[in-house]
Amino acid sequence: MRASSRARIARSAARAFTNRAVLLALVAVTALGCRAREKPAADSTPVTAPAASPWTVTNAGAGVLRIGMTREELSRDLHAELPKNTSADSDCAYHAVPGIPKGMRTMWVAGTLARIEILAPGLATDRGAQVGDPESRIDSLYHGSVTSTPAKYDPKGSYLVVRPSAPANSSRRIVFETDSSHRVTRYRAGREPEVEWVEGCS
């Protein structure tokens, strides 16, 4: 083969190699560009804490419910007529209150609100404790203010009694009931001695 022919073949091979390299480079750049476009932009929206519930529970009440209030006071606050007083009001009774959340009920003694009972998850205290929490979370949220005693009807359960720090009203309590799984099954908030009545109005 002549030298000129070999030179032409070499030049053709070089051009083919160069064209292939350019093509591969273009493919790679295009792929990178697609991936860059597919990557979502960082969310610059500031993260905010969820708004506090209007029914957040404290040892002094929840929402419009205030420990120690009369039914007449509650009726004025609700702008609604409540059932008339009965003979049970001189002792202890549970009364339905319009508008309160499901899983919350009220105990009235001598015509005044003695305690609020929470029977379902989703209704939290001002510290964030609620039904379903482990005992360790209650101890952490109310560190130094919790006294534990054995539950009356579940020997593996407990009553976790939260007492306020001075100068708060010393008659107020929150009592968390736990079972053998060491989780809160219900809790109540109110005044002594009613808040610690295990059987409620029974």
Secondary structure, 3 states (H helix, E strand, C coil): CCHHHHHHHHHHHHHHHHHHHHHHHHHHHHHHHHHHHHCCCCCCCCCCCCCCCCCCEECCEECCEECCCEHHHHHHHHCCCCCCCCHHHHCEEEECCCCCCCCEEEEEECCEEEEEEECCCCCCECCCCCCCCEHHHHHHHCCCCEEEEECCCCCCCEEEEECCCCCCCCCEEEEEEECCCCEEEEEEEEECCHHHCCCCCC
